[in-house]
Structure formats: structure tokens, C-alpha cells
Amino acid sequence: MAEQKNTKNPPNLGFLALQEVAWALGLTAMVINATSRGLDWIWIGLLAGWQVSIIWGFVKLRRAKTA
């Protein structure tokens, strides 16, 4: 069987920090929206999925540094 190569670059810390700032802005927008119109589940779903992808990026970054 052929050896698998991972040709993708791991995320860098600056990009992940930018994602966290953008996520925090999204959370702020959700809170502002919720005060006037009530809680919208699509916001919660999108922000939760986004946060999971950011955490996975940190995991990949840590794995790349230890490998």
C-alpha cells in the first residue's frame, strides 16, 4: 500500500487568533440580535460549528508542532 502524505499546511497561530476575534464579533452580534428579536437557533448552530473548527485548528497546530 502506498504511503500517505499530508501535503496540507497546518494553520498558523495568527490565523487562528483572527478566527477567534471574528467568532467573538459573531457572538456579540448574536447577543445584540437576541436582545431585540429573541434567540435565533441558526446563530447558535453556526457559532458552535465555527468554534469547533477553530478548536480543531488548534489541535492540528499542536500536532504539527509535536511531530
N, C-alpha and C positions, 0 to 999 in steps of 0.2 A: 504494500500500500504506500502511496506517495505521502511524503511528509507535508503537513500543512504549515503554511507560512502566514503569519499575521502581518499584512502589509499596511494596515491602518495605523495612523499615528495616534498615540494616546492624547487625550485632551490636556491642555496646559492649564496651570493654575489661574492665570489671568482670565482665560475664557470662562472657567467655572465660577470665578468671583463675579464676573459680569453677568452670568446667568443668575446667580443668587440675588444680585441687585435688581435685575429685571423681574425676578419672581417676587421680590418684596414689593415692587411697584404694582405688580398684578394683584397681590394680596391687599394692598392699600386701595386699589380701585374696587376690589370686591367688597371691602368694608364700606366704602363710600356709597357704592351702589346698593348695598343691603340696608343702609340706613334710610334710604328714600323709597325703595321698592320691595324690600324683603329679600330673603336669602334665595339665591338662584343656584340650583344644583349643578348647572353646567360649569359655573365658575369653580366650584369646589372640585369637580372632576378634572377639569383642565389643570388647575393649580396642583392637585395631588399627583397627577401623571407627570407634570413638568418637574416637580420636586423629586420624584422617583428617578427620573432620567438624570437629574443633576447629581443625586447621590450615587447612581451607578457610574457617572463620570469620575467622581472622587475615588470610587473603588477601583476603577480601571487605572487611574493615575497612580494610586498606591501600589497596585500590582506591577505596573510598569517600572516603578522605582525600585521595587524589591527584586525584580527579575534581572 
